[in-house]
Amino acid sequence: MTGPTTAVRTGGCQCGNIRYEASGVPDDPHLCSCEHCTLMSGSPAMLWVGFELEKFTWSGPGGEPAWYATWPTLRRGFCPRCGTPVCSVAEDSPMIMVTGFSLTDQSDVNPVGTASAASRCRG
């Protein structure tokens, strides 16, 4: 990642029901190809980008996304209206991971790592 920025980032789902704002430097942009991420995205890998939870807010008309637990300590957020996967939150983590392509501006979020085994999934 080159030239990270601390500007407010926005993003959300395809229909606009679930929207968010995040400030701070994007953290740990990575591609994950674990079974959960490939099933969720319908592609060989999913791009994840982290932001601090304390600098993250839900701003859309739908409020928070609907949640689905894919691991005992990990839940994924998606739009209940259009189905777009939006985020992932691990229990007791100070970070929220958003799907990279849900960001309105994807500059400075080039993946710097990969994860492939379910035990290494960080998204």
N, C-alpha and C positions, 0 to 999 in steps of 0.2 A: 504494500500500500504506500503510495507516495503522496505527500502533501495533504495529510488528513486535515479536516476542517471541524470546527466546533459549532458551526451554524446549525440552526434548527432544521431537522430533516422531517419530511412528512411522507406519509404513505398510507396504503390501505388496500381494500379489496377491489375487485373488478366493478361492482355496482355502486361503490361509494358509501355503503351503509356502515362499514367499519373503517374508521380512519384513525390515524395516530400522529403524534408529534414526538420527536426525540431530539435531545440536544446532547452535545458532547462528541467525542471522537468515536467513530465507528470502530468496534472491536472484533477481532477474530473472524474476518470474512473468510468463509471456507465452503467448499463443496462437500456434501455428504451423499454417499450412495448406499447407505444402510437400507435394509428392507423397508423400514417405515417411511423413509424419505422418498424412495423410489415409488412406493405405492401411492403416497400422498400427492406426489407431483406428476406421476405418469411419465417420468423422464429418467434418464440414467443417473442424474444427480440433482441435488437441490442446493441453491446458494443461500447461506445463512449469514447474518451480520448482527453483532451484539451491541446493545446500548444499556447503560445503567438504568435500572428500574426507577430510581428516584428522579431521573431526568426524562421520564417517558410518561405520556398521557394519552388516553383515548379521547379523540376529538370529534368523532363522527356521530351521526344521528342514531346509530345502532348501539352506541356505548361500547362495552367490552364485547369481544367475540364470543361465540359458543366455544366450549372447551371439550377436548377429548383426551383421555390419558392413554398414551402409547407405551409408557413404562410406569412402574409404580411411583416413580418420583419425577416424572416428566409429563407435562400436559401441553397439548397443541391447541392453538386458537385459530378458528376459521369463521368466515362469515356464514351465518345461518340462512341467509337469503340466496347468495350466489355460490357458496361453497369454497371460495378462495381461501387457501391456507395462508395465514398471515404471520403467525408467531409461534414461539415455543418458550416455555418457562420451566426451569428445573426447580424442584423444591429447595428452599433455603439458598437460592442463588441471588446475588444482587443484580444479575443481568437478565435481560429479555433478548431473545434472538428473534429477529424478524426475517421473513423470507426476503432475500435480496431484491427480487423483482417486484416486491410490493412497495419498495421505495419509489417515490416520485422522481428523485434525483439519485442515480446510482453511481455518481462519480466518487472516486476514492474508496470503492468497496470491491476492488478486484480480489479474488480469492487468493489467500496466501497459504492455504493448506487444504488438505482433503481428509475425509474420514470415510471408511468403508465398512468396517465391522460394526455390528449393532452395539458392541460394548464401547466403542469409541465415539458414538454419535453425540455431537454437542449441539445439534439443532433441534 
